[in-house]
């Protein structure tokens, strides 16, 4: 197994509408990429979020079609366990991807029930009890892994 094989499998699963499974493999591959490029950062969560932050432009380009940003902070009203909001109720996408998506899938084999994937580029809590994320985010994470592999000759 390799980062490349996990990424190729994530693409296959995505095309078969197995979004949680594709996202799981992408999250694992990002863990491996971040460990490779930040070997001096020992804490996994810090390394992972740094990777997401450093590659956010790629994530945004493919994962949030129509949005170009170096970072995104979202107001969250939905009750999502493990999500750490700032004093004003905002959270970064890196926090959402790591604490809600990645940790939910890797530790519990599920995403918080308040998360809803959409076809459109909608990010946030528009319905009060749901937090909307475009399913294209998975493509954004895959593109990020592929960019990392190109940069590090994987």
LOBA-983657 format. One record per residue (C-alpha): residue number from 1; y, z, x. Coordinates in nm, 3 decimals. Layout:
REM LOBA-983657
{atom NUM; {Y; Z; X}}
...
//
This chain:
REM LOBA-983657
{atom 1; {0.000; 0.000; 0.000}}
{atom 2; {0.358; -0.058; 0.105}}
{atom 3; {0.712; -0.063; -0.023}}
{atom 4; {0.667; -0.437; -0.077}}
{atom 5; {0.350; -0.393; -0.285}}
{atom 6; {0.512; -0.126; -0.503}}
{atom 7; {0.812; -0.354; -0.556}}
{atom 8; {0.594; -0.655; -0.643}}
{atom 9; {0.395; -0.441; -0.887}}
{atom 10; {0.718; -0.311; -1.045}}
{atom 11; {0.826; -0.671; -1.108}}
{atom 12; {0.492; -0.755; -1.272}}
{atom 13; {0.509; -0.448; -1.494}}
{atom 14; {0.869; -0.517; -1.593}}
{atom 15; {0.778; -0.870; -1.700}}
{atom 16; {0.500; -0.718; -1.915}}
{atom 17; {0.754; -0.488; -2.086}}
{atom 18; {0.611; -0.179; -1.915}}
{atom 19; {0.954; -0.044; -1.830}}
{atom 20; {0.867; 0.319; -1.756}}
{atom 21; {0.583; 0.214; -1.528}}
{atom 22; {0.800; -0.044; -1.348}}
{atom 23; {1.075; 0.213; -1.308}}
{atom 24; {0.824; 0.466; -1.171}}
{atom 25; {0.716; 0.231; -0.894}}
{atom 26; {1.076; 0.137; -0.816}}
{atom 27; {1.168; 0.506; -0.790}}
{atom 28; {0.878; 0.572; -0.552}}
{atom 29; {0.978; 0.271; -0.339}}
{atom 30; {1.335; 0.403; -0.323}}
{atom 31; {1.198; 0.736; -0.201}}
{atom 32; {1.023; 0.551; 0.081}}
{atom 33; {1.328; 0.336; 0.163}}
{atom 34; {1.560; 0.635; 0.174}}
{atom 35; {1.322; 0.825; 0.403}}
{atom 36; {1.310; 0.525; 0.636}}
{atom 37; {1.684; 0.470; 0.664}}
{atom 38; {1.796; 0.835; 0.658}}
{atom 39; {1.532; 1.013; 0.870}}
{atom 40; {1.778; 1.287; 0.967}}
{atom 41; {1.839; 1.398; 0.607}}
{atom 42; {1.556; 1.636; 0.527}}
{atom 43; {1.627; 1.711; 0.161}}
{atom 44; {1.476; 1.439; -0.059}}
{atom 45; {1.734; 1.463; -0.338}}
{atom 46; {2.025; 1.435; -0.094}}
{atom 47; {1.865; 1.138; 0.085}}
{atom 48; {1.777; 0.962; -0.242}}
{atom 49; {2.126; 1.000; -0.391}}
{atom 50; {2.286; 0.883; -0.064}}
{atom 51; {2.069; 0.571; -0.079}}
{atom 52; {2.175; 0.507; -0.439}}
{atom 53; {2.539; 0.562; -0.348}}
{atom 54; {2.526; 0.338; -0.040}}
{atom 55; {2.355; 0.058; -0.235}}
{atom 56; {2.536; 0.112; -0.565}}
{atom 57; {2.715; -0.224; -0.551}}
{atom 58; {2.373; -0.399; -0.553}}
{atom 59; {2.243; -0.172; -0.830}}
{atom 60; {2.555; -0.247; -1.034}}
{atom 61; {2.546; -0.623; -0.976}}
{atom 62; {2.189; -0.660; -1.107}}
{atom 63; {2.148; -0.348; -1.317}}
{atom 64; {2.475; -0.347; -1.510}}
{atom 65; {2.553; -0.714; -1.574}}
{atom 66; {2.926; -0.770; -1.614}}
{atom 67; {3.026; -0.451; -1.432}}
{atom 68; {3.134; -0.442; -1.067}}
{atom 69; {3.180; -0.093; -0.929}}
{atom 70; {3.116; 0.120; -0.625}}
{atom 71; {3.042; 0.421; -0.847}}
{atom 72; {3.033; 0.511; -1.213}}
{atom 73; {3.088; 0.850; -1.376}}
{atom 74; {2.988; 0.889; -1.739}}
{atom 75; {3.088; 1.145; -2.001}}
{atom 76; {2.767; 1.295; -2.138}}
{atom 77; {2.744; 1.468; -2.474}}
{atom 78; {2.368; 1.444; -2.522}}
{atom 79; {2.163; 1.747; -2.418}}
{atom 80; {1.964; 1.628; -2.117}}
{atom 81; {1.774; 1.893; -1.927}}
{atom 82; {1.821; 1.900; -1.547}}
{atom 83; {2.140; 1.691; -1.558}}
{atom 84; {2.423; 1.861; -1.371}}
{atom 85; {2.761; 1.782; -1.527}}
{atom 86; {3.093; 1.846; -1.358}}
{atom 87; {3.351; 2.081; -1.515}}
{atom 88; {3.474; 1.802; -1.744}}
{atom 89; {3.132; 1.691; -1.873}}
{atom 90; {3.097; 1.386; -1.646}}
{atom 91; {2.810; 1.288; -1.421}}
{atom 92; {2.753; 1.011; -1.166}}
{atom 93; {2.494; 0.738; -1.217}}
{atom 94; {2.323; 0.860; -0.898}}
{atom 95; {2.268; 1.198; -1.070}}
{atom 96; {2.134; 1.027; -1.384}}
{atom 97; {1.901; 0.798; -1.190}}
{atom 98; {1.770; 1.078; -0.969}}
{atom 99; {1.754; 1.383; -1.196}}
{atom 100; {1.678; 1.221; -1.529}}
{atom 101; {1.493; 0.896; -1.461}}
{atom 102; {1.323; 0.948; -1.123}}
{atom 103; {1.238; 1.317; -1.156}}
{atom 104; {1.126; 1.281; -1.516}}
{atom 105; {0.891; 0.997; -1.430}}
{atom 106; {0.761; 1.132; -1.099}}
{atom 107; {0.714; 1.495; -1.207}}
{atom 108; {0.636; 1.462; -1.579}}
{atom 109; {0.529; 1.097; -1.627}}
{atom 110; {0.802; 1.055; -1.887}}
{atom 111; {1.173; 1.003; -1.929}}
{atom 112; {1.379; 1.248; -2.129}}
{atom 113; {1.358; 1.152; -2.497}}
{atom 114; {1.735; 1.118; -2.522}}
{atom 115; {1.728; 0.814; -2.288}}
{atom 116; {1.723; 0.479; -2.466}}
{atom 117; {1.701; 0.149; -2.279}}
{atom 118; {1.910; -0.133; -2.422}}
{atom 119; {1.925; -0.509; -2.382}}
{atom 120; {2.304; -0.494; -2.352}}
{atom 121; {2.512; -0.350; -2.071}}
{atom 122; {2.592; -0.026; -2.245}}
{atom 123; {2.600; 0.295; -2.045}}
{atom 124; {2.655; 0.630; -2.202}}
{atom 125; {2.628; 0.859; -2.496}}
{atom 126; {2.756; 0.658; -2.789}}
{atom 127; {2.539; 0.807; -3.062}}
{atom 128; {2.562; 1.176; -2.979}}
{atom 129; {2.187; 1.227; -2.946}}
{atom 130; {2.098; 0.927; -2.727}}
{atom 131; {2.203; 0.824; -2.378}}
{atom 132; {2.203; 0.445; -2.348}}
{atom 133; {2.110; 0.265; -2.025}}
{atom 134; {2.054; -0.109; -1.987}}
{atom 135; {1.693; -0.190; -1.902}}
{atom 136; {1.838; -0.427; -1.640}}
{atom 137; {1.893; -0.112; -1.433}}
{atom 138; {1.531; -0.155; -1.326}}
{atom 139; {1.620; -0.499; -1.183}}
{atom 140; {1.913; -0.336; -1.006}}
{atom 141; {1.685; -0.084; -0.840}}
{atom 142; {1.434; -0.354; -0.745}}
{atom 143; {1.713; -0.568; -0.595}}
{atom 144; {1.827; -0.265; -0.397}}
{atom 145; {1.479; -0.210; -0.257}}
{atom 146; {1.455; -0.578; -0.162}}
{atom 147; {1.797; -0.559; 0.008}}
{atom 148; {1.686; -0.252; 0.200}}
{atom 149; {1.364; -0.425; 0.308}}
{atom 150; {1.564; -0.725; 0.434}}
{atom 151; {1.799; -0.497; 0.626}}
{atom 152; {1.514; -0.301; 0.783}}
{atom 153; {1.266; -0.589; 0.834}}
{atom 154; {0.998; -0.460; 0.600}}
//
